[in-house]
Amino acid sequence: MTMQKTVLLIDDDLMSRELIGLVLGMEGYAVSPAESGDAALETLRHADSLPQIILTDMQMPGLSGKPLAEALRQHCGGQTVLLGMSATRPAEDVLTAFNGFLLKPFNGAQFSQAASQHTAISAATTKKAVLGGEALDEAVYAKLAAAMPAASLQELYAVCLRDARERALAMQSHINSADVDAFRTQAHAIKGSCSLLGAVQLRHLATSMETKSFPPDHADNTLHEFLAECERLESILNKRFNGQK
């Protein structure tokens, strides 16, 4: 019997941890989640054995990026494959601390390739359809649709859209209180989950809000546009799922 490869998954966003865990689980990996760099190190200190692969988001509050990679390497040595992931490609000096890099969204095959070859995946290999009003990345949708029943997929998108709307409303309060870090944290979380589900325009809007200077120009209009795009994607998905029944 073939033993499952073990993966320690580090991501501060619960939705991202669940979605990535689902993708890796479908590929046969045994995934253990951690909500932060510090939590991951604590898990490793008490573990009976080291994970074969560590996959960590590279933009998290607290310990993350190159400092986290160095701390993980110090604990695990060279026997664990260390992969970074992000919705935007980090600087090359940061990537040198990792065995490989995955640009979100990625699939199980791309993860396996990075884990086995220990080489960074080029952004070109994960490039999706060019923006132009497209609401849904059909390649991502097809991958998810092949992996689960339509009802489960419908619920997955519903949870993601509900989470995106709640975060967008929270971002409005962060604008009012001038809390730039909280605003960008919410935008980054939205970007990650929407990338994994192929919500193209929502990811684009979240990226724009995360990277613009604070307070964002026309922030209220951008948030209204984001919520309108949630409605548009929800309508597209409802028609699609109703057509499947």
N, C-alpha and C positions, 0 to 999 in steps of 0.2 A: 504493500500500500504506500503510495507517494505521500510524504509529509507535506503539509501546507507550509508555504513560506510565510514568515511572520513579519508584520509591518507595524511600526509605531507611527501613528498618524497624529500630527500636531497642527492644530488650527484653532484660533480663538473663537471662531464663529460656529455655533452649533449646527446650523443648516449645512454649512460646507462640510463639516465632519461627517454628517449623516449621508450626504450625497456622495462624497468621495469614498466613504466606507462601503456604500452600496456598489459603486463602480468596481472597486478593488475586490470586494467579496464575490462579485459575479465572475471575476477572473481566477477565483480559487485561493486568494490570499486570506490569511487570518489576521484581522485588523484590530489593534488596540488603540483607542483614541486618547488624546491628551489635549486639554483646553489651553495650555500655555507652555512656553519653554521651561519655566520653573516646574510646572506639573510633570512635564516629560522627564526631566532630570530626577525628580523625586521618584517617579515610577521606575526608572532605571536603577536607582539605588537599592530598591527593594525587590527587584526582579530576580528570579532564579536563573534566568538565562537572558542573553542579549537578543534583541530583534535582529533579523537578518537585514532588514531595510528600515530606514527612518525617512519618512516623508513629512516635511515641515513647510508651512506657509512662511514666507520670508518678510511679511509686513504685518507684524502683530504688536500690540502693546507689550511693554516689558522686554524681556530677553528674547531677541529674534535676530534674523539675519546672520551676519558673519560671527558675532559674539556667541550666538547660540550654537552655530556649527562648530566652533572651536571647543565649546564646553561639551558638546555631544561627542566630538572626536576624542577628547581627553578621556571621557568615560568609556567609550566603546572601542577605542583603538581603530585599527584599519580593517577589522573583520566585518563591520557593518557598513552597508552601502548607504550613503547619506545623500538624499535628494531634496532639493529645494523646489518650491512651486510658488507662483504668483500670477496675477492677471496682467502684470507689466514686467518686462525684463529688467532685472537689476543690473548695476554696473559690473563690469567684468572682474574687478578686484574682489567683489563680494562672491561671485560665482566660483572663484578659485578655492573657496573653503568647502565646496560641495563636490561630490562625485558626478552629479548630473542635475539638470534643471528641467522642469516641466512648465510650459506656459499654459495657464488655464484658458479655455477648457481643454482637457485631455481625456483620452479614453484608456481603457485597460491595456490595450496593446502597446500604446505609447509608454505607459508606465512600465510595463514589462521590459520593453526595449531599453529604457533608461536604466532600469535596475540591473539588467544583465550586462550591458555594455559599459556602464560607468562613464558615459559621455553625455555632455549637455545636448539637449534637443534644441535644434534651431527653431526660432520663431516661425520660420517658413514652413516647417512640417506640421505646425498646428494652426496655420492661418485659416481663418474661416471666411465665409462669403463677405464680399465688400459691402459696407453699409450703403443703403440707398433706399431707405424706407422699409427694409426687411424687418419683420418682427420676430421671426423664428428661424433659427438655423436648422435646416431640414436634416443635415447629417447628424447633429446631436439628437434631435427628436427621434430619428429612425433608430439610433443606437439604444435609446431608452425604451422605445416602443417594442423593440425586439426582446427586451430583457424582462418585461413584466406585463401583467394584464392591463387592459385599457383603464379599468377602474382604478388600479393602483397608480398608474401614470397620471390620470386626471387628478387624483388626490395630491400627488407630489407637486404638480404645477399649482394647484390651489393653495397648498401650504406656502410655496415659494412666493406667490403673488400676495398672499395675506401678510407674510413677513415683510415683503418689500413695501407695501402700503404703510404698515406700522412704523417701519424705519423712516420712511419719507415724512410722516407726520412728526416723528421725533426730531428730524432734522430741522423742521420749521421752528421748533422750540429752541434748538441749539443756535439758530440764527438770531432769534430774539435775545438770547442770553450771551451771544458772542462767544460761544464755546466752540472754537475752531477744531480742537482735537476730537471732540465728540461728534461733530458734524462729519469730519473726514472718516472717522471710524465707521459710522453708519454707511456712508457712501461706499467705502471699501468692502464692507460685508455684503452689500447689495450687489456690487460688481462681481464678487466671487460666486455667489449663488446663482446669479443670472447667467454668468459664463457657463457654469456647469450644466444648466438647463437649456442653453442655446437661446436665451432671450436677448437677441442682438441689440435692439434699440434701447432696452432698459439698461443693459451693460454699458452702452455708449453714453447714455445720460449720467449714469452713476460715475463713470470714469471722468466725465467732464466736471461734475460737482466735486469729486475728490481732488482734482488737480488744479482747479482754478484758485486764484487768490481769494482770501476771506475778508469780508463777506463776499460771496459770489455776486457778480453783476446779474441783476434781474433774477435773484434767487427765487423769489416767489413764483415768477413765470416758469422757471426751470422745474420747480417742484410740481406745479400744476401740469406741465407737459409730461412729467414723469408719471403722475397719477393717471393722466389721460391715456398714456401708453399702456399702463397696467390694464385699463379697461379695454383697450384695443386688442391686446394679446389675449385677455380672458375671453373676449368675444370670438376670436379666431379659434381658440382651443375648444370652446363650448360647441361651436359648429362642427369641428372635427370629431370630437368625442361623440356627439349626438349622431353623427353620420355613421359611426362605427357600431352603434347599437342596433 
